[in-house]
Amino acid sequence: MEDIDLERIGTRPRRKQSKQYSFYPPSSESKSDKGHVKQLFQTRFFLLFACCISILFLFLNYHSSIITAHESLHFNDSSQYTDYTLLEQLLIGDSSSSSATLPHIQSSFIQQLARDTTIQGNTLDELRRLPRAAFIPSVTVIIQTHALLPQQIQAVLSQTVVPDLIWIVGDNAQQAQSLQDGKRVRWVEQSDVAKAVSEVQTDYAWVLDVEVLPGKRYLEYLLRVGSMPAYGSSLLGTEAVQEDSECIWTDKSRVVKEIRDSWLLKKSWIKYWQKETSRSLYEHAGILSVLLPSDEGDQSYWGNTKRKTSCTKAAAGWKTRIPENAILIYVHTKEMQKVACDFMKKGQEMVVVSEKKFEQCSTGPAPLFKTSNTEDVIRIVDLMQPKVILSDTKMDLLNNIPFIHLTKRDISHASWFTDLPIDLLAEWNSISIKVMVNVDKKHNNFERFLASLDKAYFMGDSVDLTLLMDYTTDHTIHQMASHYHWTHGHKYLRHRIAVAPKMARFAEAWYPSSNDEYAIMLDTELELSPHFYSWAKYATLSYRRSSKHLFGISLYRPELIETDPSGRRLFNERPKGSFLMQWPSHSGALFFPEHWREFHDYATTRLADREGFRLQEINVPESRSNEWKLSWRRYFEELAYLRPYVMFYPPVSLSTRHVELRKKAQKEKYKDALSLYHVPLMKQMPSMPAWEDLPMIDFYGQPTTMEIMKSRGAELQDSISSCLPNPEIDFDPSDLLCPFSRIVSVTVENENDPVEELPVKQVNVYV
């Protein structure tokens, strides 16, 4: 027995070296051994004590590192708190780090999941296998008084991770007080959920909607998944609703429009709820959210075990909280705030994103997100899908939503944006406008023109500039053109090496590459209003689809009628406001691509015939332009009269012409006449009248109607072309260019000399 005891205390080696055995009480002979045993016990005790201290130190250090790791977990918050009566502010957190992660998930996983439909989310089994967090965060539950409150409290207390506190809010104080337990559950004497949330001091606030009974593993599920870097920056849930009011669940994690029924909010998010008083924010929080997978057969992972009864309610209110046809305005400056308020005054649905305090408009509170992070703005755009975005900051949003960047200088002159219907404003980027400038040899003209061009407002558009220098331009002009700094797009220089008529220089300056490419035709005798580009684009967007008879937008408001056979006369019949006229402007105008191509085809054929056999003679009745053999205006006016086509003219000129005469005597003689070309320029953008309200002016400067002009054009076509008029405008001039059969005399030297064949137009006649 003593041997066994000795073995248990580890003294077998010493026992083998001694033939004496231990007895209790010990004999006198064993006193020497007693000293050895005592020394052994002391040594072992100190070794054991040192080991315990070391283990305790390692444990405390490891535990402390875990706590530190958890305390340093901050996630980029992609939450977008959206109430469709008030869009509050966007949460921004710090970047997170964690050693636990899914093997195939990266930090940008949710962003990729939102944009790329080919990327698959995680299944419930994959998420179940996540390691449990060593540190369990504290949670305060916010619930409201309602009929099922006792069952809801029981469901919360049955969680595998029990919340630290349960706060009851609501008007039913009697019910709330009766359910207090003096420990976790208490009534906070608040009737508003948002105010209660603002007082939460725990790591999380878990807000439950009424009649929502979570499964017992739901909170643990969300906390575990939310501790992962891939999911930590998103609002998580197992119940969601889509844009089409469909209540959904999933078998793989996915980004959805809205998490419903309950919301687990980090403490760092809570301050963005302080100003929100609408309960609908909690019922339908419009956050860029991730729907987690759940099992139909296992309700313990469900956020609401009463799914069927709550689905209809969520769907019913969804569409009423989505701002349809909304404009998203990204605000950095007070000037942009004014633009936002102007939209509100017009009753336009909009969402405001601002990194600074946004002063509410006098018409009421503006839906608001607060962020300074471009990635967060992209997430808001993905959530809202606005019709158009206005911003005073450049951004690359990587989507197809129209984006309009307004510089601080442009913003103060952008009030007319609010007059455009949102569908037209959404077409802002669908058209491009080029600026084509014919440059003559006069230095002063060129300097004045460029100075006025520099003052123009281009509203953030990319605008290509082409300077077409005549062969007479000198080295100074070339240097001015080369060194001119154009910041709104590409700059192109062209130089002629031989003389060319003005018609060729004008007509050959541009040819459209598509039906969405427009051109403003200018020359250096002009001086421009700062609003010339804005007006041209404003009018183009407003009217380009109103009628195929509209071929362009004039920058110049004529003071004279130049086509009268008796000579130039004052345009006394000119309306006070904007009007339509059967006349192409030659002092700055924007031309539509379809009509410009037709003009090219028409002019090409007319010039070829004029230089050839002269089979067709076309003259507009009682027009002085019939004498202009080498003017592009003659051929454009013929086409405009025959179709008929009209140009839109402004109420105030946006371009003025500086006609410089060389001789002093001529300047004095024609002083009054020259003043008619030098007109005041538009200083403030007016509104565009409705198309049907625009007065119609004919070729001769007289009020008329489209029907009268059509009748005149058909009458002229009947006299000069053997082809019937096209029933619809298809921008093909061939029906106008069918000469009648005629005998043509051809001079030959010898009777047997061959005669050049004349071109024949084939016509099919159906009887």
C-alpha positions in Angstrom: 0.0 0.0 0.0 2.8 2.3 0.9 4.4 1.6 -2.6 1.3 2.7 -4.3 1.1 5.9 -2.3 4.7 6.6 -3.0 4.2 6.1 -6.7 1.3 8.5 -6.6 3.5 11.2 -5.2 6.3 10.5 -7.7 8.9 9.1 -5.3 9.6 5.8 -7.0 13.2 6.8 -7.9 14.0 7.7 -4.3 12.4 4.5 -3.0 14.7 2.4 -5.2 17.7 4.1 -3.6 16.6 3.5 -0.1 15.5 0.3 1.7 13.6 2.1 4.4 9.9 2.7 4.1 7.7 5.5 5.3 5.3 5.0 8.2 2.9 7.4 9.9 3.9 8.6 12.4 7.5 8.4 11.2 10.2 6.7 13.2 13.4 8.4 14.3 15.3 6.5 11.6 13.3 8.2 8.8 14.1 11.8 9.9 16.8 12.2 7.2 14.3 11.1 4.6 11.8 13.6 5.9 14.1 16.4 4.9 14.4 15.0 1.3 10.6 14.7 1.0 10.0 18.2 2.3 12.5 19.6 -0.2 10.9 17.7 -3.0 7.4 19.0 -2.1 8.6 22.5 -2.0 10.3 22.2 -5.4 7.2 20.7 -7.0 5.0 23.2 -5.4 7.0 26.1 -6.8 7.1 24.5 -10.2 3.3 23.9 -10.2 2.7 27.5 -9.0 4.9 28.9 -11.8 3.0 26.8 -14.4 -0.3 28.0 -13.1 0.8 31.6 -13.2 2.1 31.1 -16.8 -1.1 29.5 -17.9 -3.2 32.2 -16.3 -1.1 34.9 -17.9 -1.4 33.3 -21.3 -5.2 32.9 -20.9 -5.7 36.5 -19.8 -3.5 37.8 -22.6 -5.3 35.7 -25.2 -8.7 36.7 -23.8 -7.6 40.3 -23.8 -6.5 40.1 -27.5 -9.9 38.7 -28.4 -11.7 41.5 -26.6 -9.4 44.0 -28.2 -10.1 42.5 -31.6 -13.8 42.8 -31.1 -13.6 46.3 -29.8 -11.6 47.3 -32.9 -14.2 45.9 -35.3 -15.7 48.7 -37.3 -17.3 48.1 -40.6 -17.9 50.4 -43.6 -21.7 50.9 -43.2 -23.6 50.6 -46.4 -26.9 51.2 -44.7 -29.2 53.7 -46.4 -31.9 54.7 -44.0 -34.8 55.4 -46.4 -38.2 56.6 -45.3 -40.2 57.7 -48.3 -41.6 60.5 -46.3 -38.1 61.5 -45.1 -34.8 60.0 -46.3 -32.6 60.6 -43.3 -28.9 60.1 -43.5 -26.4 57.5 -44.5 -24.3 55.7 -41.9 -20.6 55.7 -42.4 -18.4 53.5 -40.2 -14.7 52.5 -40.2 -13.1 49.7 -42.0 -13.2 46.3 -40.3 -10.8 43.5 -39.8 -11.3 40.0 -38.5 -9.5 36.8 -38.7 -12.6 34.8 -39.3 -13.9 34.8 -42.9 -15.4 32.6 -45.5 -12.8 31.2 -47.8 -14.5 32.5 -51.0 -15.7 35.9 -49.7 -13.6 39.1 -50.0 -14.2 42.5 -48.5 -16.0 43.7 -51.6 -18.2 40.7 -51.8 -21.5 42.5 -51.1 -20.7 45.1 -53.6 -20.0 42.5 -56.2 -23.1 40.6 -55.2 -25.2 43.7 -55.8 -23.9 44.4 -59.3 -23.0 41.0 -60.8 -25.9 38.5 -61.1 -23.4 35.7 -61.9 -21.9 35.8 -58.4 -23.6 33.4 -56.0 -24.2 34.1 -52.3 -23.8 31.7 -49.4 -26.1 28.9 -48.4 -27.5 28.4 -44.9 -25.2 25.4 -44.3 -22.2 27.5 -45.2 -23.2 30.2 -42.8 -24.0 27.7 -40.1 -20.4 26.5 -40.2 -19.1 29.9 -39.3 -17.2 29.9 -36.0 -18.9 31.3 -32.9 -17.6 34.7 -31.9 -15.5 34.6 -28.8 -17.0 37.9 -27.7 -20.8 38.2 -27.6 -21.8 41.9 -28.1 -24.5 43.5 -25.9 -27.9 43.9 -27.4 -30.9 46.1 -26.5 -34.3 45.1 -27.9 -36.8 47.8 -28.8 -40.4 46.5 -29.0 -43.8 48.2 -29.0 -47.0 47.7 -27.1 -49.4 45.6 -29.1 -51.7 42.6 -28.6 -49.0 40.0 -29.1 -46.4 41.7 -26.9 -46.3 38.9 -24.3 -45.6 36.3 -27.0 -43.0 38.6 -28.6 -41.1 39.0 -25.3 -41.2 35.3 -24.8 -39.7 34.8 -28.3 -36.9 37.3 -27.5 -36.1 35.7 -24.2 -36.0 32.2 -25.8 -33.1 33.3 -28.1 -30.0 31.2 -27.9 -28.2 34.5 -27.4 -30.3 36.3 -24.9 -30.3 40.1 -25.3 -29.1 42.2 -22.3 -32.1 44.5 -22.2 -35.7 44.6 -23.6 -37.2 48.0 -23.8 -41.0 48.4 -24.3 -42.2 51.6 -25.9 -45.7 52.7 -26.8 -48.8 54.3 -25.4 -50.1 51.3 -23.5 -48.3 51.9 -20.3 -50.5 49.5 -18.3 -49.5 46.6 -20.6 -45.8 47.6 -20.6 -45.6 47.9 -16.8 -47.3 44.6 -16.2 -44.7 42.8 -18.3 -41.6 44.3 -16.5 -39.5 41.7 -14.7 -37.1 44.0 -12.9 -34.1 42.6 -14.7 -34.1 42.6 -18.5 -37.6 43.8 -19.4 -38.6 47.3 -18.6 -40.9 50.1 -19.9 -38.9 53.2 -21.0 -41.9 55.5 -21.0 -41.4 56.5 -24.6 -44.1 56.5 -27.3 -41.6 56.9 -30.2 -39.3 54.1 -31.3 -36.7 56.5 -32.7 -36.2 58.3 -29.5 -35.8 55.1 -27.6 -33.2 53.9 -30.1 -31.3 57.1 -29.7 -30.8 56.3 -25.9 -29.4 52.8 -26.5 -25.9 52.3 -25.1 -25.3 48.6 -26.0 -23.4 47.4 -29.0 -26.6 46.8 -30.9 -30.2 47.9 -31.0 -32.6 45.2 -32.2 -35.9 46.8 -33.4 -38.9 44.5 -33.8 -42.0 45.5 -35.6 -45.4 44.6 -34.0 -46.6 41.0 -34.3 -43.1 39.8 -35.2 -42.0 36.6 -33.5 -38.4 35.7 -34.2 -37.1 32.1 -34.3 -34.9 31.2 -31.3 -31.6 31.1 -33.3 -32.3 34.3 -35.2 -30.3 36.8 -33.1 -27.3 34.4 -32.9 -27.5 33.9 -36.6 -27.3 37.6 -37.4 -24.6 38.3 -34.9 -22.5 35.4 -36.2 -22.8 36.4 -39.8 -22.5 40.1 -39.0 -19.1 39.5 -37.4 -17.7 38.6 -40.8 -16.0 41.3 -42.9 -18.0 40.4 -45.9 -21.4 40.9 -44.3 -20.6 43.3 -41.4 -21.3 46.5 -43.5 -24.8 45.5 -44.4 -28.2 45.2 -42.7 -29.1 41.6 -42.4 -32.3 39.7 -42.2 -34.2 36.7 -43.4 -37.4 38.5 -44.6 -37.4 41.0 -47.4 -39.6 42.7 -49.9 -38.8 43.5 -53.5 -39.6 46.6 -55.6 -42.6 44.9 -57.1 -44.1 44.4 -53.6 -43.2 40.7 -53.6 -42.3 39.4 -50.1 -39.3 37.1 -50.5 -37.0 34.6 -48.8 -34.0 32.9 -50.2 -31.8 29.9 -50.1 -28.6 31.9 -50.8 -27.6 35.3 -49.5 -28.5 38.1 -51.9 -28.8 41.9 -52.0 -32.4 43.1 -51.8 -34.3 46.3 -51.8 -35.6 46.1 -48.2 -35.3 44.1 -45.1 -38.6 44.0 -43.2 -40.0 42.9 -39.8 -36.9 43.5 -37.6 -33.7 45.4 -37.9 -30.4 44.7 -36.0 -28.6 48.1 -35.8 -25.1 48.8 -34.7 -24.6 51.5 -32.1 -22.7 53.6 -34.5 -25.8 53.8 -36.7 -28.1 55.0 -34.1 -27.3 58.7 -34.3 -28.7 58.8 -37.8 -32.1 57.9 -36.3 -32.4 60.9 -34.0 -34.3 63.2 -36.3 -36.6 60.5 -37.7 -40.0 60.4 -36.0 -41.8 58.2 -38.6 -42.4 54.6 -37.5 -42.4 53.6 -41.2 -38.6 53.9 -41.2 -38.5 50.8 -38.9 -41.2 49.0 -40.8 -39.7 49.5 -44.2 -36.0 50.6 -43.8 -34.6 51.2 -47.2 -31.1 50.1 -46.6 -28.8 48.4 -49.0 -29.5 45.1 -47.4 -28.6 41.4 -47.6 -31.2 38.7 -47.3 -29.8 35.7 -45.5 -30.8 32.2 -46.4 -33.3 30.4 -44.3 -34.7 26.8 -44.1 -38.4 26.3 -44.8 -38.4 23.3 -42.4 -36.5 25.1 -39.6 -38.2 28.2 -38.3 -35.5 28.8 -35.6 -33.5 30.8 -38.2 -36.5 32.9 -39.3 -36.7 36.6 -38.4 -40.4 36.2 -38.2 -42.2 32.9 -37.7 -45.4 34.6 -38.7 -44.3 35.2 -42.2 -47.6 34.7 -44.0 -49.6 37.1 -41.9 -47.0 39.9 -42.2 -46.2 39.6 -45.9 -49.4 41.2 -47.1 -49.0 44.2 -44.8 -45.4 44.8 -46.0 -46.4 44.5 -49.6 -49.3 46.9 -49.2 -47.2 49.8 -48.1 -44.1 49.3 -50.2 -45.0 51.2 -53.4 -46.3 54.2 -51.5 -42.9 54.7 -49.9 -40.9 54.4 -53.1 -40.3 57.8 -54.8 -41.2 57.1 -58.4 -39.5 59.2 -61.2 -37.2 60.6 -58.6 -34.2 63.0 -59.2 -31.2 62.3 -57.1 -29.4 65.6 -56.2 -25.9 65.3 -54.7 -25.3 68.5 -52.8 -22.0 70.1 -51.7 -22.8 73.8 -52.0 -25.5 76.2 -51.0 -26.1 76.9 -54.7 -26.9 73.3 -55.3 -29.3 73.3 -52.3 -31.2 76.1 -54.1 -31.5 73.9 -57.2 -32.9 71.1 -55.0 -35.4 73.5 -53.4 -36.4 74.7 -56.9 -37.3 71.2 -57.8 -39.3 70.7 -54.7 -41.3 73.9 -55.5 -42.2 72.3 -58.8 -43.5 69.2 -57.0 -40.8 67.0 -58.4 -40.0 63.8 -56.5 -36.4 63.8 -55.4 -33.7 62.4 -53.1 -31.0 64.6 -51.6 -27.5 63.3 -50.8 -25.3 65.7 -48.9 -22.1 65.5 -46.9 -23.0 68.6 -45.0 -26.0 70.0 -43.2 -28.8 70.5 -45.6 -31.0 73.5 -44.9 -34.5 72.3 -45.4 -36.5 74.0 -48.2 -39.4 76.3 -47.4 -41.8 74.0 -49.1 -41.0 71.2 -46.6 -38.4 68.6 -45.5 -36.4 67.1 -48.3 -35.7 63.3 -48.4 -32.1 63.1 -47.3 -29.1 60.8 -47.1 -25.9 62.0 -45.5 -22.6 60.8 -46.8 -19.3 62.0 -48.2 -18.3 58.6 -49.6 -18.6 58.0 -53.3 -19.1 54.3 -52.8 -22.0 55.0 -50.5 -23.5 57.3 -53.2 -23.2 54.5 -55.7 -25.1 52.2 -53.2 -27.8 54.8 -52.8 -28.1 55.0 -56.6 -28.4 51.3 -56.8 -31.1 51.4 -54.2 -33.2 54.3 -55.6 -32.6 53.9 -59.3 -33.3 57.6 -60.0 -34.3 58.8 -63.4 -31.4 61.3 -63.4 -28.6 62.5 -61.1 -27.6 66.1 -60.6 -24.3 66.8 -58.8 -21.9 69.6 -58.2 -19.1 67.0 -57.9 -17.7 64.8 -60.6 -18.3 61.1 -60.0 -17.9 57.9 -62.0 -21.1 56.0 -61.0 -20.5 53.0 -63.4 -24.1 52.7 -64.4 -26.5 53.9 -67.1 -28.4 56.5 -65.1 -28.0 60.0 -66.7 -25.5 62.0 -64.7 -25.3 65.8 -65.0 -22.3 67.5 -63.4 -22.8 71.2 -62.7 -19.9 73.4 -61.7 -20.3 76.1 -59.1 -20.4 78.6 -61.9 -23.0 76.7 -63.9 -25.3 76.1 -60.9 -26.4 79.7 -60.5 -27.8 79.6 -64.1 -29.4 76.1 -63.9 -32.8 77.1 -62.6 -34.3 76.3 -66.0 -33.6 72.6 -65.3 -36.7 72.6 -63.1 -38.8 73.5 -66.2 -37.8 70.4 -68.0 -40.1 67.3 -67.5 -38.0 64.6 -65.8 -38.3 62.4 -68.9 -36.7 65.0 -71.0 -34.0 65.7 -68.3 -33.3 62.0 -68.3 -32.3 62.4 -72.0 -29.6 64.9 -71.1 -26.7 62.6 -72.1 -28.5 61.0 -75.0 -27.5 63.8 -77.4 -24.1 65.4 -78.1 -23.6 68.9 -79.4 -20.5 69.9 -81.4 -19.4 73.5 -81.9 -18.2 74.2 -85.4 -16.5 77.6 -86.0 -15.5 79.1 -89.4 -12.4 81.3 -88.6 -11.6 84.2 -90.9 -8.4 86.3 -91.1 -9.5 89.1 -88.7 -7.6 89.0 -85.4 -10.0 91.2 -83.5 -13.0 89.1 -84.5 -11.3 85.9 -83.4 -10.2 87.3 -80.0 -13.7 88.7 -79.3 -15.3 85.4 -80.3 -13.0 83.3 -78.1 -13.6 85.6 -75.2 -17.3 85.2 -75.4 -16.9 81.4 -75.9 -15.0 81.3 -72.6 -17.9 82.9 -70.7 -20.4 80.3 -71.8 -22.1 77.9 -69.5 -21.8 74.3 -70.7 -23.6 72.6 -67.8 -20.9 70.0 -67.3 -21.3 68.6 -70.8 -18.5 67.3 -72.9 -18.5 69.5 -76.0 -16.1 69.1 -78.9 -14.8 72.3 -80.6 -13.7 72.5 -84.2 -11.9 75.6 -85.5 -12.1 75.7 -89.3 -9.4 78.2 -90.5 -9.7 79.7 -93.9 -6.7 79.7 -96.3 -6.4 83.4 -95.8 -5.7 83.1 -92.0 -2.1 84.0 -91.0 0.4 82.7 -88.5 -1.1 84.8 -85.7 -4.5 83.2 -86.1 -2.9 79.7 -86.2 -1.0 80.4 -83.0 -4.2 81.7 -81.3 -6.1 78.6 -82.3 -3.3 76.3 -81.3 -2.8 77.8 -77.9 -6.5 78.3 -77.1 -7.3 76.2 -74.0 -10.6 74.3 -74.4 -11.6 72.5 -71.2 -15.0 71.2 -72.2 -14.0 68.4 -74.6 -11.7 67.8 -77.5 -10.4 70.6 -79.7 -9.9 70.1 -83.4 -8.1 72.4 -85.9 -8.7 72.4 -89.6 -7.0 74.6 -92.2 -7.8 75.2 -95.9 -5.0 75.4 -98.3 -7.0 76.9 -101.2 -9.9 79.3 -101.9 -13.3 77.8 -101.4 -16.8 79.5 -101.6 -18.5 80.2 -98.3 -21.2 77.7 -99.2 -18.7 74.9 -99.2 -16.9 76.1 -96.1 -20.3 76.2 -94.2 -21.9 73.0 -95.6 -18.8 70.9 -95.4 -17.9 71.9 -91.9 -20.0 69.1 -90.3 -21.7 65.8 -91.2 -23.5 64.0 -88.4 -22.3 60.5 -87.4 -25.6 59.6 -85.8 -29.1 61.0 -85.2 -28.0 61.9 -81.7 -25.2 64.3 -82.9 -26.1 67.9 -83.3 -24.0 70.9 -84.3 -23.9 74.6 -83.5 -22.6 76.4 -86.6 -20.8 79.6 -85.8 -18.3 82.1 -87.3 -15.9 84.6 -85.8 -17.9 87.6 -86.7 -20.3 86.6 -84.0 -20.2 87.4 -80.3 -22.1 84.9 -78.0 -24.3 85.2 -75.0 -23.0 83.1 -72.1 -26.3 81.2 -72.3 -26.0 80.2 -76.0 -25.2 76.6 -75.3 -27.7 76.2 -72.5 -30.4 77.7 -74.7 -29.6 75.4 -77.6 -29.7 72.3 -75.5 -32.8 73.4 -73.6 -34.7 74.0 -76.8 -33.4 70.8 -78.4 -34.5 68.6 -75.5 -37.9 70.5 -75.4 -38.8 70.4 -79.0 -36.8 67.9 -81.0 -39.5 65.2 -80.9 -42.4 67.7 -81.2 -42.4 67.7 -85.0 -40.3 66.5 -87.9 -40.8 69.9 -89.5 -38.4 71.5 -87.0 -34.9 71.5 -88.4 -33.0 73.6 -85.9 -32.6 76.2 -83.1 -31.6 79.7 -83.9 -29.3 81.7 -81.6 -30.1 84.9 -83.5 -33.4 86.9 -83.4 -33.6 88.7 -86.8 -34.3 92.3 -87.1 -34.6 92.2 -90.9 -36.3 90.2 -93.6 -33.6 89.6 -96.2 -35.5 87.5 -98.7 -38.0 90.2 -99.9 -37.6 90.8 -103.7 -37.6 94.5 -103.1 -34.7 94.2 -100.7 -34.1 94.1 -97.0 -36.9 95.4 -94.8 -37.6 95.6 -91.1 -39.2 92.5 -89.6 -42.2 94.4 -88.2 -44.4 91.3 -87.9 -42.0 89.6 -85.5 -43.7 88.2 -82.4 -42.5 89.4 -79.0 -41.6 86.0 -77.7 -40.2 82.8 -79.2 -41.6 81.7 -82.6 -41.1 79.3 -85.5 -40.1 80.5 -88.9 -39.6 79.0 -92.3 -36.1 80.4 -92.6 -32.6 79.2 -91.7 -30.6 81.5 -89.4 -27.1 82.5 -90.7 -25.9 84.1 -87.5 -25.5 81.1 -85.3 -27.8 78.1 -85.1 -28.0 74.5 -84.0 -29.0 72.1 -86.8 -30.6 68.7 -86.5 -28.7 65.7 -88.0 -31.6 64.2 -90.1 -32.4 67.5 -91.8 -28.7 68.3 -92.3 -28.2 65.1 -94.2 -31.2 65.8 -96.3 -29.8 69.3 -97.0 -26.5 67.7 -98.1 -28.2 65.3 -100.5 -30.5 68.0 -101.9 -27.6 70.6 -102.3 -25.3 68.0 -103.9 -27.9 67.1 -106.5 -28.9 70.7 -107.2 -25.3 71.8 -107.7 -24.5 68.8 -109.9 -27.5 69.7 -112.1 -26.6 73.3 -112.2 -23.1 72.5 -113.4 -24.5 69.8 -115.8 -27.5 69.8 -118.0 -29.7 72.1 -115.9 -32.7 69.7 -116.1 -34.4 71.3 -113.1 -35.0 75.0 -112.3 -36.2 75.6 -108.8 -37.1 79.1 -107.5 -39.0 80.0 -104.4 -41.8 82.4 -105.4 -41.0 86.0 -104.9 -37.7 85.3 -103.1 -34.6 87.4 -103.3 -32.5 84.3 -102.5 -33.1 83.0 -106.0 -30.3 85.3 -107.1 -27.8 83.9 -104.6 -26.2 81.3 -106.9 -23.3 80.4 -104.5 -25.0 80.7 -101.1 -25.9 77.7 -99.0 -29.0 79.7 -97.8 -30.6 79.5 -101.3 -30.6 75.7 -101.3 -31.6 75.4 -97.6 -34.4 77.9 -98.1 -35.7 75.9 -101.2 -35.8 72.7 -99.1 -37.4 74.5 -96.2 -40.1 76.0 -98.5 -40.9 72.7 -100.2 -41.2 70.4 -97.2 -42.0 72.7 -95.3 -39.4 73.0 -92.5 -39.2 75.6 -89.7 -36.5 76.8 -87.2 -37.1 77.8 -83.6 -36.2 81.5 -82.8 -35.5 82.9 -79.3 -37.3 85.9 -77.7 -33.9 87.6 -77.2 -30.7 87.0 -79.3 -28.0 84.7 -78.0 -25.6 85.8 -80.8 -24.8 89.2 -82.4 -22.9 89.9 -85.6 -20.1 92.5 -85.8 -19.9 93.6 -89.4 -16.8 95.6 -89.9 -16.4 97.9 -93.0 -13.0 98.9 -94.0 -13.6 102.5 -95.1 -14.6 105.1 -92.6 -17.1 106.6 -95.1 -18.9 103.3 -95.4 -19.1 103.0 -91.6 -20.8 106.3 -91.3 -23.1 105.7 -94.3 -24.3 102.3 -93.1 -24.2 103.0 -89.3 -27.9 102.5 -88.8 -28.1 99.4 -90.9 -25.1 97.8 -89.1 -26.8 98.5 -85.7 -29.6 96.2 -86.8 -27.2 93.3 -86.8 -25.6 94.2 -83.5 -28.3 93.3 -81.1 -28.5 92.9 -77.3 -27.8 89.4 -75.9 -29.8 87.3 -73.6 -28.8 87.8 -69.9 -31.3 85.4 -68.3 -32.8 82.1 -69.5 -36.5 82.3 -70.0 -38.9 79.4 -69.9 -39.8 77.5 -73.1 -43.4 77.8 -74.2 -45.4 74.8 -75.2 -44.9 73.7 -78.8 -48.6 74.3 -79.8 -48.4 77.9 -78.4 -45.5 78.9 -80.6 -46.5 81.5 -83.4 -45.7 80.3 -86.9 -44.0 82.8 -89.4 -43.7 82.0 -93.1 -40.9 82.5 -95.5 -41.9 86.1 -96.1 -42.1 87.0 -92.4 -45.9 86.8 -92.2 -48.0 84.9 -89.6 -49.2 81.7 -91.0 -50.1 78.0 -90.2 -48.4 74.8 -91.0 -51.2 73.7 -93.3 -50.8 76.8 -95.5 -47.1 76.3 -95.8 -47.6 72.6 -96.7 -50.0 73.7 -99.4 -47.5 76.2 -100.8 -44.7 73.6 -100.8 -46.9 71.0 -102.5 -47.8 73.5 -105.2 -44.1 74.4 -105.9 -43.2 70.7 -105.9 -45.9 69.9 -108.4 -44.4 72.5 -110.8 -40.8 71.4 -110.5 -40.8 67.6 -109.9 -42.6 64.7 -111.6 -42.6 62.7 -108.4 -45.5 62.8 -105.9 -44.7 64.2 -102.5 -43.7 61.7 -99.9 -46.7 61.1 -97.6 -44.4 61.1 -94.5 -41.2 63.0 -93.9 -38.3 60.5 -94.2 -35.5 63.0 -94.8 -35.0 61.8 -98.4 -35.1 64.6 -101.0 -35.4 62.4 -104.0 -39.1 63.1 -104.5 -38.2 66.8 -105.0 -35.5 66.1 -107.6 -37.5 64.4 -110.4 -37.1 66.6 -113.5 -39.8 66.5 -116.1 -39.0 64.9 -119.5 -37.7 67.5 -121.9 -35.8 67.8 -125.2 -32.3 68.8 -124.5 -30.1 70.3 -127.3 -26.6 69.0 -127.4 -24.0 70.7 -129.6 -21.7 68.3 -131.6 -19.0 69.1 -134.2 -19.9 66.3 -136.5 -23.2 64.7 -137.2 -21.9 61.2 -136.4 -20.2 62.1 -133.1 -21.6 60.1 -130.1 -23.8 62.0 -127.7 -23.2 61.7 -124.0 -26.1 59.8 -122.3 -28.2 61.8 -119.9 -29.0 60.4 -116.5 -32.5 58.8 -116.4 -34.6 58.5 -113.3 -36.6 55.2 -113.3 -40.2 55.6 -112.2 -42.6 52.7 -111.6 -46.2 53.6 -112.5 -49.0 51.5 -111.0 -52.4 51.7 -112.7 
